[in-house]
Amino acid sequence: MPAELPGFHPALTAELTFPLAWGTAPVRDFGQWRRAARAKVEEHLFVDRQDATPYAPEFSARADGDGYRRELVTVSLTRYARVRGALLTPHGPGPFPAVLLLHDHGSRFDIGKEKLVRPWYDGTRRAAAEEWAARHFDGRFPGDELARRGHVVLCFDAYGWGDREPLTYEHQQAVASTLLHLGSSLAGLMAREDERAAGFLASLDRVDARRVATLGFSMGGFRAWQTAALSDAVTAGASVCWMTGLKGLLVPGGNTLRGQSAFHMLHPGLARHLDLPDVASLAAPKPMLFLGGAQDPLFIAEGVRTAYDRLRAVWRALGAAGRLRAELWPDTGHAFPARMQDEVFTWLAAQS
C-alpha cells in the first residue's frame, strides 16, 4: 500500500506560506483585503456564482410539532437541481430569527437533513435518524430543539445524501473526479448550494433577515463557517468540531488523507493562497462561535488552538474580539452533546 504522504511532503508543506492571509498580505484595509481574499476563494470553487435561477419554492402541507409547525419545501438551489428541505417555523406572528442547519458527513448517506430534523414525513427513515441522534446528539434533534426555542430552521440534503442520489463511501472519489473533469468540484457545489440556501432562508417573510445564522457539526461545522464567510445573507455562525489549519490536518493517520470524504471540503489550489482559518476569517466581524473537543481524534488539539489564535487575531484587529468565541472543551471528543448544544442555542439566542 502506498504511503499516505509522499516523501516530498515536507518540502511541499514548507512552500505553503498563505500569502493572501490577513496579516501576511500587504493590504492593511480590511474591507479591501476581504474583497480580494473572497474573490480568490470564489475563483477556486470552480462553480459559477452567477446563478440567478429563481428558487421557485413549493411547500408541502403543514404538520404541527411541539410549539412549531413543520413543512417540506422544494427549491432550485442551482440551475441543476431542485432540492427538498425540512422547514420548521415557531408558532406566533414572527418574523423570527433563523438558523440554516448543515448536516455532517459521518459516512452515512441514507439520511441527510434527517440527522438534524426529526423526519415526520418518512417513517422508513425515522429509525435511522433516531439512532443517529442517539449516537451524536444525546438523543436530541437539534433542529426541533431550535424551533421550540423560537427559531425558523431550514435543513437541506447536500448532494449525495438522503433524497439526492445517495452515495456510498467508495464512490465519493469517483463523483469528485467526474466533477473535476467537468471543470467543477464537489466541494464547490456544496459551497454554492449552501450559499444559495442561506439566501433563500433570509428571503422568507417569516424570517428576520437581520438574524440569520448557520450551524453545523463535523462537516456541517465546516459548512457553517464557510457559508458565513461567503454569504452576506448570514449574520452569525456556529461551528462545532471542524476547525484547524491545513498543516494540522495533513498528518499521518489523519482522516483527510484517506480521500473520500475529503473531497467535500477540498477546493483545489486554494491552499497556495489561504489557510482554512483565513477563509473562515472572511466572516469577520460577524458574531461567530467555534467549539471543538480536545479529545477529538480527527482534529489534533494543537492544530485547533493555532487556528483559533489565527481567528482571534483577525477579530481583534477589527476591534470585534467580543464577537468571537473559540473554545476547546477538554473532556469532549468528536461529538455534539446536549450540554454543548445548550451553549450554542443560548449563544444563538443572544445574537442580534
Secondary structure, 3 states (H helix, E strand, C coil): CCCCCCCCHHHHHHCCCCCCCCCCCCCCCHHHHHHHHHHHHHHHHCCCCCCCCCCCCEECCCEECCCEEEEEEEEEEECCEEEEEEEEEECCCCCEEEEEEECCCCCCCCCCHHHCCCCCCCHHHHHHHHHHHHHHCCCCCHHHHHHHCCCEEEEECCCCCCCCCCCCHHHHHHHHHHHHHCCCCHHHHHHHHHHHHHHHHHHCCCEEEEEEEEEEECHHHHHHHHHHHHCCCCCEEEEECCCCCHHHHCCCCCHHHHCHHHHHHCCCCHHHCCCHHHHHHHHCCCCEEEEEECCCCCCCHHHHHHHHHHHHHHHHHCCCHHHEEEEEECCCCCCCCHHHHHHHHHHHHHCC
